[in-house]
Amino acid sequence: MNITHLITHSGGFHADELLSSVILSRIFPQAELSRTRDPQWLLPSAEKIIYDVGGKYNADAQVFDHHQQPSPLREDDQPFSSFGLIWKHYGRAYLTAINVPLGDIEEIHTQFDSKFVLPIDLLDNGAIEPSVAGQLSNLTLPALLGSLKPVFDDTSPTADNDAFFAALPIACSFIEATIGNLAAKARAQSIVLEAIIKAGQSPILELPTGMPYRSALDKAEAAHILFVVNPRGDDWTLNGIKLSNDTFEQRADLPAGWAGMTGAALEDASGVKGALFCHNARFIAVASSREAIMKMADLAVKENK
């Protein structure tokens, strides 16, 4: 596919076409990215991909707009923005371009769509209100990217374009970091699943290093595991397991008597020589050796039983 031009609209920008531009620019790095409403540039051709403008959704013609009626909908009737359309058709090529392993592409494509793309689609179409984020509404990704637009009294004739292209690498960093984390979770899963098998019925899961583990615990239905231990530099950590990503509530808390303690005070409270620190919220503790952290883990299990 010889794409020479990526075309989106001029003027103010939103998260959907900005993020779409990240995807397409990575797949077609030699293509020129243009922001225009010139009707001649919006005529479909084999060398162009036109998005968030053009008045239609026609993948065969490489036009991906969502502002027309009827607007494009997902299978569950939730609306697409241009970002969702671009991700649907080009997301797998993007994952290939950034060297995601072939065996992980389908799963990561689906996860990124549901966790990252869909919320952008819904906000852009007004299907959800920014107020759902409460006090964080001004800190959502669309709001943060929107804050990069020029101020109203910037009289430069290139202000919108300058701001758009300055925002592009920032938007890129969010996409790449999110996908990088999804890819890391995929790599970690097999390691964690193996460790779960090794742990057997023990309520303590030992991992070779810090890594994402909750999704693997869910997949293995290892509800009996209450705490995770792993080395961290010269120290070892003891971690609680959140019930979900939407809460700080844990399967089990570290002992209340350890909360906020460090050094000798924690050694005295726990009776474990080498105990270094316990967070006040009781979700992590640190010790100087594996022997010490395993003793702390055993004590935490007994306390919860």
Buried (B, 14 or more C-beta within 10 A) or exposed (E): EEBEBBBBBBEEBBBBBBBBBBBBBBBBEEBEBBBBEEEEBBEBEEEBBBBBBBEBBEEEBBBBBBBEEEEBEEEEEBBBBBBBBBBBBBBBBBBEBEEBEEEBBEBBBEBBBEEBBBBBBBBBBEEBEBEEBEEEEEEBBBBBBBEBBBEEEEEEEEBBBEBBBEBBEEBBEBBEEBBEEBBEBBEBBEBBBEBBEEBEEBBBBBBEEBBBBBBBBEEBEBEBBBBBBBBBEEBBBBBBBBEEEEEEEBBBBBBEEBBEBEEEEBBEBBEBEBBBBBBEEBBBBBBBBBEBBBBBBBBBBEBBE
